[in-house]
Amino acid sequence: MQLPPSLAFDEPVARAFFAALRERHGGPVQCEPRHPSWFGRAPTVLLREARIARVAADPSRVPAAAIPGGWRGFTSAYSCLFLRRLGPTLRADARRSETWCVFDNTAAGAALGDARALRALLAEPGRSARGQGGV
């Protein structure tokens, strides 16, 4: 669920909403808050209690929004499209200095597969894998 940028964190309202949501839905839920008040300790604790992940937004309206938070009980692999888009950035950075790419989506074991997939994409014919450090 994406929240409007104007929606400030209000703990009693958020707690009641998340409780109602969890009564109706037991599956995965991700939240993209965009107001700066959602990136403190209280919202993070509430999201964890409700088993709701806070997404890493790109682009992020608030610097902290670029970092995932909340509940960490499920993590998924990156799409092939995302990894293909990441490749040129890593190549450009690698031309300037040693470059590392670290996958931390390990809850479901996705990190290793993502790293291997990215390495294979970077090694495709016609693409330079030179200087890819930790990829």
C-alpha positions in Angstrom: 0.0 0.0 0.0 1.3 3.4 -0.9 0.5 6.2 1.5 0.1 9.8 0.4 3.0 12.2 1.2 0.6 14.3 3.3 -0.3 11.3 5.6 1.8 11.8 8.8 2.3 8.9 11.2 -0.5 8.8 13.8 0.2 5.8 16.0 -3.4 5.1 17.3 -4.9 5.5 13.8 -2.1 3.3 12.2 -2.4 0.7 14.9 -6.2 0.4 14.4 -5.9 0.3 10.6 -3.2 -2.4 10.7 -5.2 -4.5 13.2 -8.2 -4.3 10.9 -6.1 -5.2 7.9 -4.6 -8.2 9.7 -8.1 -9.4 10.7 -9.0 -9.6 7.0 -5.7 -10.5 5.4 -2.9 -12.8 6.7 -0.7 -12.7 3.7 2.3 -10.4 2.8 1.8 -6.7 3.1 4.2 -4.0 2.0 3.8 -0.3 2.9 5.3 2.7 1.2 4.9 5.6 3.5 6.1 8.9 2.1 5.7 11.4 5.0 9.0 11.8 7.0 7.2 11.0 10.3 7.0 7.3 9.2 10.7 6.7 9.5 11.3 6.8 13.2 11.4 4.1 15.9 7.6 4.0 16.7 6.4 3.4 13.1 9.1 0.8 12.6 8.1 -1.1 15.7 4.4 -0.9 14.8 5.2 -2.2 11.2 7.1 -5.1 12.7 4.4 -6.0 15.2 1.8 -6.0 12.3 4.1 -8.1 10.1 4.2 -5.3 7.4 7.3 -4.6 5.4 8.3 -1.0 4.6 9.5 -0.9 1.0 12.7 0.7 -0.2 11.3 3.4 -2.6 13.1 4.4 -5.7 13.0 7.3 -6.2 12.5 8.1 -2.5 10.8 11.4 -1.3 12.7 11.1 2.0 16.3 9.8 2.2 15.2 7.1 4.8 12.6 5.9 2.3 15.3 4.3 0.2 16.0 1.8 2.9 13.6 -1.1 3.6 12.3 -1.4 7.1 9.5 -2.7 9.2 8.9 -6.4 9.2 11.7 -8.5 7.7 9.9 -11.8 7.6 9.8 -12.1 3.9 12.1 -11.0 1.2 11.9 -11.7 -2.5 14.3 -12.0 -5.3 14.9 -9.1 -7.6 13.4 -9.3 -11.1 15.6 -9.9 -14.1 14.6 -6.5 -15.4 15.9 -4.8 -12.1 19.2 -6.7 -12.4 19.6 -5.8 -16.1 19.0 -2.1 -15.2 21.6 -2.4 -12.3 24.3 -3.7 -14.6 25.1 -0.4 -16.5 25.3 1.5 -13.2 27.8 -1.1 -11.8 29.8 -1.0 -15.0 30.0 2.8 -15.0 31.1 2.8 -11.4 33.7 0.0 -12.0 35.4 2.2 -14.6 36.1 4.8 -11.9 36.9 2.5 -9.0 36.6 -0.9 -7.5 32.9 -1.7 -7.3 30.9 -3.9 -4.9 27.3 -4.9 -5.1 25.9 -6.6 -1.9 22.6 -8.4 -1.8 21.0 -8.5 1.6 17.7 -10.2 0.7 18.6 -13.4 2.5 15.4 -14.2 4.4 14.3 -16.6 1.6 17.7 -17.3 0.3 17.4 -14.9 -2.6 20.7 -13.1 -2.2 22.9 -15.8 -3.6 20.7 -16.4 -6.6 20.5 -12.6 -7.3 24.2 -12.3 -7.1 24.8 -15.2 -9.5 22.2 -13.9 -11.9 23.7 -10.4 -11.9 27.2 -11.9 -12.4 25.9 -13.9 -15.4 24.3 -10.8 -16.9 27.5 -8.8 -16.5 29.5 -11.6 -18.2 27.2 -11.9 -21.2 29.1 -11.7 -24.5 29.8 -8.1 -25.5 29.6 -6.9 -21.9 32.7 -6.3 -19.8 32.8 -7.8 -16.3 36.1 -6.1 -15.6 36.4 -4.5 -12.2 33.2 -5.9 -10.8 34.7 -6.5 -7.3 32.1 -8.1 -5.2 29.5 -8.8 -7.9 
